[in-house]
Amino acid sequence: MSMSAAVLDEYMADNPGAARAALTDPEFAAEVATMRNVLDLMDGALEDEGVDARVRHRVGLQVATEALLSDRLRARLEAAMESARVRGCIDREAVPAELLGD
């Protein structure tokens, strides 16, 4: 498994709302695809510099987390979650408390 796939799998496992958005929101899915490409490029560059695989993974996860939870994307996720809350179909246990806004 590539570093980008491992990082994004870990990120999605830790962020179920983002995982659902990646499957249902074409714009977010495109952001995830772009992030995969960036992570692959970053991994190759860091590997060329002799950086350990564990460090590359940690850095990749930090980059993915910061990029995918940018203000714009956080706003989109919050709007989608509000829509789900209104429809009564949100899994409150699976969503980070800071995004619930309760």
N, C-alpha and C positions, 0 to 999 in steps of 0.2 A: 504494500500500500504506500502511495506517495505521501510525503509530509503534508501536502495541502489537503489531501483526502482525510488523513488522520486528524489534522487540526480542525477541519470543518465538521467531521463526524463528532469530535469531542465538543465543539462549540454548539452544534445542534442538539446533542444529548443534554447539555447543560441549559439550553434555552429552547424549550418546547414551542414557545410562541413563534420564534424565528424559524424553527423547523417546519411548522405548519405554513408560515408565510412563504417559505422557499418553495413549497409545493403548490400554493394557491395564488400567489401574487406574482405576476410576470415581471414586474419591475424589481421586486426583491430577489427573485430567482436570477435575474440578470446581474444584480449586484453580487450575488454569491458566486456566479460563474466568473465574473471579473476578479473577485477576490481569489478564487482558485488559481487563476492565471498569475496574479501578482505573487501569491505565495509560492508557486512553482519557480518563478523568476528569482524571488528572494532566496529560496532554498538553494538553488543552483549557485547563486553568487556567494552565499555564506559558506557553502560546501567548498567552493573554489578557494576561499580564504582559510580553509582548514578548521572551520567552526564545527564543534561536536554536534552530532545529530540530536541529542537531548536539548541542547541550547537552541538549535535551529527550531525545534518543535515549540519550545517555550516562547521564543520570539514570535514565531508564526501565530501562535494562539493569542498573544498579546496584540499583534497587529490586526488579526481578524476581529477580535473583540472590540477594539477601538474603532475600527472602520465600519463594522456592521452595526454597531450601536451609535453611529453618528447621530447628531441631533435630527437630521432629516429622516433617517430611517427609524429612529426611536419614535418620532412623531407619527410616522406611518403605522408602526406597530401599535402605538397607543390608540390611534383612530380605529384600527381594525379590531382591537380588543374592546373598545367602547361599543362598537357595533355588535360584537358578539355578546357583550354584557347586556345590551338592550334586548337582544334576542333570547337571552337566558341560556346561552350555550357555552359559556366560558368555564373552563376547568380552573377554578381559583387556586387549587393546590399546585398546578403546573406553571403558574405565571409568577414571575418575580414580583414581590410586594410593591416595589417602587414603581412598577408599571401599572399596577391596579389603581393607584391613586385614592385608596380608601383612607 
